[in-house]
Amino acid sequence: MTNFSQFKKISFYFFLVNLIYNPLIFSQNPIIGNIGISDPHVRIFNDTIFLFSGHDDTPDDKTWIMKNWRIFSTTDLVHWDLRETIHPKDNYMDNNSTDCWASDAASRNGSYYFYFSDRKRGVGVMVADSPSGPYKDPLGKPLVSPMHDPTILVDDDVEKTPYIIYGDKEGGGFHVAKLNDNMISLADTPKPITIHGEGWRNAPIWMDKNYIFKHKNTYYLSWGQQYAISKNIYGPYQYVGSVGSGFNLNEFAHGSFFWWKGQFYHMWCYYQKSGYKYRETIISYCHFDDEGNLVTDTRFLEKHFKNGVGQYDASWDKIEAEWYYEISEGITKQGNKTDGFSLTNINDGGWIRFSNVNSNSIYKKITANLSLKGEKGFLEIRTDSIIGNIIGKTDLSQSDSLQEVSCKLKGFMGKRDIFIKFRGANGSRMKLDWFKFEKE
C-alpha cells in the first residue's frame, strides 16, 4: 500500500469517527462531504427536510456494497443531522446483506413509511411513528416483487391517493400501482408505464432510478437527467428532454426534486470515479420555464458549486434573484434556460429572502437590476426578518425594461439574512433580475 493510499484511508476513518460523534454536518457540494450518499430522495415532514439515502460503503468498491440506509434532516439546507441508520436486520432481508438499494418515504394517518429496495429482488416497506424512526417491518416480505427503486407519490386529489412507482427498462419498464390507505398493500395490480419518445427508447436497458412528482396538473417522470410528462399518472408519458447537462447530470444521476419555502430544488448522486461504485450527492436550484419545462440550474453550479444552496456571499459579482431561499406568496419565476430567469409579480409588501449572506467586508452600496410597472414604489433592504433593521432604501420609478438601481447601504459583517422588500402604490409591481453588493 502506498503512503498516499494509507493517508486516504486514515483520513476517511477520522471523517467517519467525526460523523459518528459529531453528527451535525455543514452544507456544500457534495452536500455532506465524502460519506457515500447515494440515491437521494427528499421528503418534507413537519416543516423539516428529510433525506432518505443509500450508503455506498467505501471509495475503493468496484461493485455496489450497500450495507444500510441513512436518514438525514435539515431545516435550512446548510446544517444537516444524521437522524437514523436503518439496517437490513431490521426487516426481512438477510442480516448481512449488502444490497440496500434505493429507497423513499411517505406519511399518512400520523404514521411514516419507508420503502426500500432489496437489490432487484423486490420493494419492502417499514413503518414508524416518527420520520426518523425507528422503523419496523409489518409484512416480513416484499410489498412488490421483483424489481426495485420505489418512488411514492401522494396525489393532490380529495382522497390524497397514494401511488408507488418502481422498476426498470429491462423488467418491462416502470410500473405504477395505487396503494391502500394503510400504505402497506396494493389497491390495484401494478401496470407498466408507456413512455413515448426517443429519450426512453434510447435509454440503456438497465435504466431505473425513476422519480415522479406533480406540478400544475402535470405528472413529471424522470430517470437520470431525462424526463417525460403526462396528465394521467398511469400514462402514457411523452418524453420532453434533459433537465440540464454537466455536473454529472447523466444516465447515472439518481435524484429527486422538492419544494422548500417556495423554492424548487434538484438533488442527485454521481460516481466519484469511473469504474468504482462510490457516489456522492449534489444539489442545485431548479426552475420551471415559461413553457413548463424543467431546468436544473447548472449555471449556479458553474459559479458556486462548492458553496451549495441556502447560503450566499456578498463578494459574488451578482446574486441572481431566482437563487432566493424564500419568497412571499404570489411571487413567481419567469424566463427560460437561454435568457435566464427573474422574479415577477412582486406586489406591495412582497419580499425575497436570501439566508446566510456572508460578508467579510463593509459594503456601502447595493445595486439591483429591476423594473417597475405602476406609478411609484420604493425598495427596502432589511436584515434578519421582514420587519428587521432597514440598512438600505431607495425610491423606484416606472420603467418598461430592466434597469440598474443603486442605494447606499449600512454595511454588515458576518452572516445575516437579507430581505429585499418592495413597497408600491396603486397596484405597482416590481420585477427583479439580480442584485450585488458594492464597496463604493
C-alpha positions, 0 to 999 in steps of 0.5 A, a space after each residue: 500500500 502506498 503512503 498516499 493510499 494509507 493517508 486516504 484511508 486514515 483520513 476517511 476513518 477520522 471523517 467517519 469517527 467525526 460523523 459518528 460523534 459529531 453528527 451535525 454536518 455543514 452544507 456544500 457540494 457534495 452536500 455532506 462531504 465524502 460519506 457515500 450518499 447515494 440515491 437521494 430522495 427528499 421528503 418534507 415532514 413537519 416543516 423539516 427536510 428529510 433525506 432518505 439515502 443509500 450508503 455506498 460503503 467505501 471509495 475503493 468498491 468496484 461493485 455496489 456494497 450497500 450495507 444500510 440506509 441513512 436518514 438525514 434532516 435539515 431545516 435550512 439546507 446548510 446544517 444537516 443531522 444524521 437522524 437514523 441508520 436503518 439496517 437490513 436486520 431490521 426487516 426481512 432481508 438477510 442480516 448481512 446483506 449488502 444490497 440496500 438499494 434505493 429507497 423513499 418515504 411517505 406519511 399518512 394517518 400520523 404514521 411514516 413509511 419507508 420503502 426500500 429496495 432489496 437489490 432487484 429482488 423486490 420493494 419492502 416497506 417499514 413503518 414508524 411513528 416518527 420520520 426518523 424512526 425507528 422503523 419496523 417491518 409489518 409484512 416480513 416480505 416484499 410489498 412488490 416483487 421483483 424489481 426495485 427503486 420505489 418512488 411514492 407519490 401522494 396525489 393532490 386529489 380529495 382522497 390524497 391517493 397514494 401511488 408507488 412507482 418502481 422498476 426498470 427498462 429491462 423488467 418491462 419498464 416502470 410500473 405504477 400501482 395505487 396503494 391502500 390507505 394503510 400504505 402497506 398493500 396494493 389497491 390495484 395490480 401494478 401496470 407498466 408505464 408507456 413512455 413515448 419518445 426517443 429519450 426512453 427508447 434510447 435509454 440503456 436497458 438497465 435504466 431505473 432510478 425513476 422519480 415522479 412528482 406533480 406540478 400544475 396538473 402535470 405528472 413529471 417522470 424522470 430517470 437520470 437527467 431525462 424526463 417525460 410528462 403526462 396528465 394521467 399518472 398511469 400514462 402514457 408519458 411523452 418524453 420532453 428532454 434533459 433537465 440540464 447537462 454537466 455536473 454529472 447530470 447523466 444516465 447515472 444521476 439518481 435524484 429527486 426534486 422538492 419544494 422548500 419555502 417556495 423554492 424548487 430544488 434538484 438533488 442527485 448522486 454521481 460516481 466519484 470515479 469511473 469504474 468504482 461504485 462510490 457516489 456522492 450527492 449534489 444539489 442545485 436550484 431548479 426552475 420551471 420555464 415559461 413553457 413548463 419545462 424543467 431546468 436544473 440550474 447548472 449555471 449556479 453550479 458553474 459559479 458556486 458549486 462548492 458553496 451549495 444552496 441556502 447560503 450566499 456571499 456578498 463578494 459574488 459579482 451578482 446574486 441572481 434573484 431566482 437563487 432566493 431561499 424564500 419568497 412571499 406568496 404570489 411571487 413567481 419565476 419567469 424566463 427560460 434556460 437561454 435568457 435566464 430567469 427573474 422574479 415577477 409579480 412582486 406586489 406591495 409588501 412582497 419580499 425575497 429572502 436570501 439566508 446566510 449572506 456572508 460578508 467579510 467586508 463593509 459594503 456601502 452600496 447595493 445595486 439591483 437590476 429591476 423594473 417597475 410597472 405602476 406609478 411609484 414604489 420604493 425598495 427596502 433592504 432589511 436584515 434578519 426578518 421582514 420587519 428587521 433593521 432597514 440598512 438600505 432604501 431607495 425610491 423606484 420609478 416606472 420603467 418598461 425594461 430592466 434597469 440598474 438601481 443603486 442605494 447606499 447601504 449600512 454595511 454588515 459583517 458576518 452572516 445575516 439574512 437579507 430581505 429585499 422588500 418592495 413597497 408600491 402604490 396603486 397596484 405597482 409591481 416590481 420585477 427583479 433580475 439580480 442584485 450585488 453588493 458594492 464597496 463604493 
